[in-house]
Amino acid sequence: MKKFPIVKSRRLRSTPYTDRIEAHGVSSYTVYNHMLLPASFKSLESDYHHLKEFVQVWDVAAERQVEITGKDSAKLVQLMTCRDLSKSKIGRCYYSPLVDQEGLLVNDPIINKLAEDRWWISIADSDVIFFAKGIASGNKFEVEIKEPNVNILAVQGPLAENLMAKLFGEEIRDLKFFNFKYFNYKEHKYFIARSGWSKQGGFEVYVEDDIAGQDLYDYLFEFGKEFNIRPGCPNLIERIESALLSYGNDFDNRDNPFEANFDKFVNLDSDVNFLGKEKLKKIQQDGITRKLMGVKIDSNKIDMYCEKTLFDDKNNIVGYVRSATYSPTFKKVIGIAMINKPYWNSKDQFKIDIDERIFVGTVCDLPFI
């Protein structure tokens, strides 16, 4: 298939690290929150194997922040998410699906609580800032909402902790998962969370100073040589194997949290108020008729530019594949699909058309690994 270049403009923003990742040989980009997000370096499969064994530095500045401060900030943040944050603590990160008035998903960010009246919503790919401003305006909340100049560097992989300890000291090893703390290095203070969009372990550094971020990027590569450090990015193979969901790919505003398997983050029995709460109560009572599941397909390639339909032997629709890739671990294509209820527990094979050829596959549970 013919490839077309992305034309850069002010609407498609680069990051403070773009020059560095291009010097390191980024081979493809995607667009995320109106910014460049690296998609591969050596190759998807080479990057995958390296990530699972060593350590990588990712430019994930496209993971933008929506900062909400002020007297009513906690009210606004709670109104946006179906997760009960009434007992949230400063220094903690909370995976918190956002829902609209119909109970449909708007985003699935990490919400960082910096103070009782200051929050960073670290968003997936959708314009959450306008969602927040609309709710605040409609409720006449006393808040300030802005996108701060925060550009995240992620350090991911099984050797990430060793590398970070070299720079920031042994104390960083004690940082618990989904907690954050400020650490100093060369007279700069860095907000560091133990988190990241891989299951290989690592950290995200929320950099608030462009020059300090560029310096840190260079220091990581200088000190990371002994760990076979390489540039990297969220890896499609690794994230599908681990069932790390992607807003806009695996689910979107057509879907509710129960269909996306977010049941444990939907706190309908709490006293907190949030958008779509009554709608979600009814959905829970009625039950869902489809949900995200895994699929394994007996093929060695698949191109995903749109949803792909799955059929049974009678040409009934089984569901729709939303993300998929070839897995070197399973030696076949694996994917994340929205599967209709009659086929949740089915061991029957389905059919799928890939490049005008029919392949067969099976439905399975998530995650794959």
Secondary structure in CASP SS format (residue, H / E / C, confidence):
PFRMAT SS
TARGET T0000
AUTHOR 0000-0000-0000
METHOD secondary structure of the structure
MODEL  1
M C 1.00
K C 1.00
K C 1.00
F C 1.00
P C 1.00
I C 1.00
V C 1.00
K C 1.00
S E 1.00
R C 1.00
R C 1.00
L E 1.00
R E 1.00
S C 1.00
T C 1.00
P C 1.00
Y C 1.00
T H 1.00
D H 1.00
R H 1.00
I H 1.00
E H 1.00
A H 1.00
H C 1.00
G C 1.00
V C 1.00
S C 1.00
S E 1.00
Y E 1.00
T E 1.00
V E 1.00
Y E 1.00
N C 1.00
H C 1.00
M E 1.00
L E 1.00
L E 1.00
P E 1.00
A E 1.00
S E 1.00
F C 1.00
K C 1.00
S C 1.00
L H 1.00
E H 1.00
S H 1.00
D H 1.00
Y H 1.00
H H 1.00
H H 1.00
L H 1.00
K C 1.00
E C 1.00
F C 1.00
V C 1.00
Q E 1.00
V E 1.00
W E 1.00
D E 1.00
V C 1.00
A C 1.00
A C 1.00
E C 1.00
R C 1.00
Q E 1.00
V E 1.00
E E 1.00
I E 1.00
T E 1.00
G C 1.00
K C 1.00
D C 1.00
S H 1.00
A H 1.00
K H 1.00
L H 1.00
V H 1.00
Q H 1.00
L H 1.00
M H 1.00
T E 1.00
C C 1.00
R C 1.00
D C 1.00
L C 1.00
S C 1.00
K C 1.00
S C 1.00
K C 1.00
I C 1.00
G C 1.00
R E 1.00
C E 1.00
Y E 1.00
Y E 1.00
S C 1.00
P C 1.00
L E 1.00
V E 1.00
D C 1.00
Q C 1.00
E C 1.00
G C 1.00
L C 1.00
L E 1.00
V E 1.00
N E 1.00
D C 1.00
P C 1.00
I E 1.00
I E 1.00
N E 1.00
K E 1.00
L E 1.00
A E 1.00
E C 1.00
D C 1.00
R E 1.00
W E 1.00
W E 1.00
I E 1.00
S E 1.00
I C 1.00
A C 1.00
D C 1.00
S C 1.00
D C 1.00
V H 1.00
I H 1.00
F H 1.00
F H 1.00
A H 1.00
K H 1.00
G H 1.00
I H 1.00
A H 1.00
S H 1.00
G H 1.00
N H 1.00
K C 1.00
F C 1.00
E C 1.00
V C 1.00
E E 1.00
I E 1.00
K E 1.00
E C 1.00
P C 1.00
N C 1.00
V C 1.00
N E 1.00
I E 1.00
L E 1.00
A E 1.00
V E 1.00
Q E 1.00
G C 1.00
P C 1.00
L C 1.00
A H 1.00
E H 1.00
N H 1.00
L H 1.00
M H 1.00
A H 1.00
K H 1.00
L H 1.00
F H 1.00
G C 1.00
E H 1.00
E H 1.00
I H 1.00
R H 1.00
D H 1.00
L C 1.00
K C 1.00
F C 1.00
F C 1.00
N E 1.00
F E 1.00
K E 1.00
Y E 1.00
F E 1.00
N E 1.00
Y E 1.00
K C 1.00
E C 1.00
H E 1.00
K E 1.00
Y E 1.00
F E 1.00
I E 1.00
A E 1.00
R C 1.00
S C 1.00
G C 1.00
W C 1.00
S C 1.00
K C 1.00
Q C 1.00
G C 1.00
G E 1.00
F E 1.00
E E 1.00
V E 1.00
Y E 1.00
V E 1.00
E C 1.00
D C 1.00
D H 1.00
I H 1.00
A H 1.00
G H 1.00
Q H 1.00
D H 1.00
L H 1.00
Y H 1.00
D H 1.00
Y H 1.00
L H 1.00
F H 1.00
E H 1.00
F H 1.00
G C 1.00
K H 1.00
E H 1.00
F H 1.00
N C 1.00
I C 1.00
R E 1.00
P E 1.00
G E 1.00
C C 1.00
P C 1.00
N C 1.00
L H 1.00
I H 1.00
E H 1.00
R H 1.00
I H 1.00
E H 1.00
S C 1.00
A C 1.00
L C 1.00
L C 1.00
S C 1.00
Y E 1.00
G C 1.00
N C 1.00
D C 1.00
F E 1.00
D C 1.00
N C 1.00
R C 1.00
D C 1.00
N C 1.00
P C 1.00
F C 1.00
E C 1.00
A C 1.00
N C 1.00
F C 1.00
D H 1.00
K H 1.00
F H 1.00
V C 1.00
N C 1.00
L C 1.00
D C 1.00
S C 1.00
D C 1.00
V C 1.00
N C 1.00
F C 1.00
L C 1.00
G C 1.00
K H 1.00
E H 1.00
K H 1.00
L H 1.00
K H 1.00
K H 1.00
I H 1.00
Q H 1.00
Q H 1.00
D H 1.00
G C 1.00
I C 1.00
T C 1.00
R E 1.00
K E 1.00
L E 1.00
M E 1.00
G E 1.00
V E 1.00
K E 1.00
I E 1.00
D C 1.00
S C 1.00
N C 1.00
K C 1.00
I C 1.00
D C 1.00
M C 1.00
Y C 1.00
C C 1.00
E C 1.00
K E 1.00
T E 1.00
L E 1.00
F E 1.00
D C 1.00
D C 1.00
K C 1.00
N C 1.00
N C 1.00
I E 1.00
V E 1.00
G E 1.00
Y E 1.00
V E 1.00
R E 1.00
S E 1.00
A E 1.00
T E 1.00
Y E 1.00
S E 1.00
P C 1.00
T C 1.00
F C 1.00
K C 1.00
K E 1.00
V E 1.00
I E 1.00
G E 1.00
I E 1.00
A E 1.00
M E 1.00
I E 1.00
N E 1.00
K H 1.00
P H 1.00
Y H 1.00
W C 1.00
N C 1.00
S C 1.00
K C 1.00
D C 1.00
Q C 1.00
F E 1.00
K E 1.00
I E 1.00
D E 1.00
I E 1.00
D C 1.00
E C 1.00
R E 1.00
I E 1.00
F E 1.00
V E 1.00
G E 1.00
T E 1.00
V E 1.00
C E 1.00
D C 1.00
L C 1.00
P C 1.00
F C 1.00
I C 1.00
END
